[in-house]
C-alpha cells in the first residue's frame, strides 16, 4: 500500500471564496483527504471579489485554520476589489513575502503545487519547495500574460517580453506541470516545454454536491420569479464574458414576459453592464451580488437555462469555463456562446445549445427554442449530468492528479 502524501498547495484564492480556483483546490483536497493523504493550503484572507474581508476572518500577517480537514494558512496580502489591473496585481504580488516568511510555520509537505491564474502564487510555491527540498508542480489555469495581451490590457512589448521570460522560467523550474485544458498543454509544447512533463487535468464537478434538485420555491418567491422561465448568468462580471451581448439578447426577448434573466455575481465590468442595460431600458434582468457555494447551487436549481459566454478572441478557444461542469452536474441545460475546446466538450456531452461567441441574436434564438421546447431542455440537462458523472467527476480527476504528484516525487528523489 502506498504511503500517505503531504500535499501543499499555494493559491491566491481558496474557500470560502467562490470561483474556479477555490472550488478546484477544495474539491481535489477533499478527495485526497478521503484517500488518506494530508492537504495544506497557503492562501490569503478571503475577500474576493468585493475586497471585503469575509465574516469570521480578520486581516493580519498570518492565521491558521482547519477547514473540513484541510490545514489552511491565511497570509497577509494587499486587499482590493476585483477591478483595476494595477491594484489586483499588487494584491497578487504581496502574497509572496508574507507566505515566504510564514512558510516555516507550516507542516510537512512532500510536494508543492503552485496554481495560477497569475504566476505570483506559483512563484511563492516554488520558493517554498526549494526551501523544503521537495518537487514543485506548476498548475496553469490561465496562460499568463497571454490573456492580457490578447485583450489589449498590456501593449508594451518590452513589458510583455519580460513577463513571458518569467513565465518560461517558472515552467523550466517545475518538476511537473498540470494544465486545465489540452489547448494550454499544446501551447506549452509549441514553446518547447517538454511534453513528458505536462499533464492535462481539466476542471470538473463534485457530483455528490452538485446534484439535480427541484426549484427552490422560497427563493423564487423572494425574487419575484414564480412562474418565470429563469435564464441565469452566474459568476464573474469581467472583461472575458461579453455580458453586454447577453443584455442585448434579453432586450430582444422582452416580448416574452415569462422569460426573466438573472445575473448573479461581481466583477470589474458589473457597473458597466448595469449601466448598459439601464441605457437601453431593459426590464427583464435582475442583478444580484455574489453568493456562497450553497447559494450558487440554489441559483442553479432555480434556473431553467444557464448561460456560459466568452468573448470572441482566439485565446479563448482553449479556455474551458469550469462552471459548465457544475451546471451539467445539476442537470440544467446550457446556452454556450463560445467555441474551441469548451464547445467540443459540450457537443460531446449533448448538454447544451452552442452558438457563436458574442452573437446576441443566436443567444436569443437558443433561449427562445429551449423556452418553447421544455422536453429538449430537460433532455439536454439529463445528458449533461450523465456525461459529467462518467468523465469529469472530481473523484476521477483527483486520482489522476495523485499520479502526477507521485511522478514528481519520484523524479525529484531520483
JORA-V114496 format. One record per run of one state. SS is the DSSP state (H for helix, E for strand, - for the rest). FROM is the first residue (numbers start at 1). TO is the last residue. Records with the same first field share a line. If there is no record, write none. Layout:
SS->FROM-TO + FROM-TO
This chain:
-->1-5 + 11-19 + 35-37 + 45-61 + 68-69 + 76-84 + 106-110 + 116-118 + 133-134 + 141-145 + 151-156 + 174-175 + 180-181 + 191-194 + 201-204 + 206-216 + 223-228 + 235-242 + 253-258 + 265-269 + 280-284 + 289-292 + 303-304 + 310-313 + 319-322 + 330-332 + 338-340 + 350-351 + 356-359 + 373-373 + 392-392 + 414-414
E->6-10 + 38-44 + 62-67 + 70-75 + 111-115 + 135-140 + 176-179 + 198-200 + 205-205 + 229-234 + 259-264 + 285-288 + 305-309 + 333-337 + 352-355 + 393-393
H->20-34 + 85-105 + 119-132 + 146-150 + 157-173 + 182-190 + 195-197 + 217-222 + 243-252 + 270-279 + 293-302 + 314-318 + 323-329 + 341-349 + 360-372 + 374-391 + 394-413
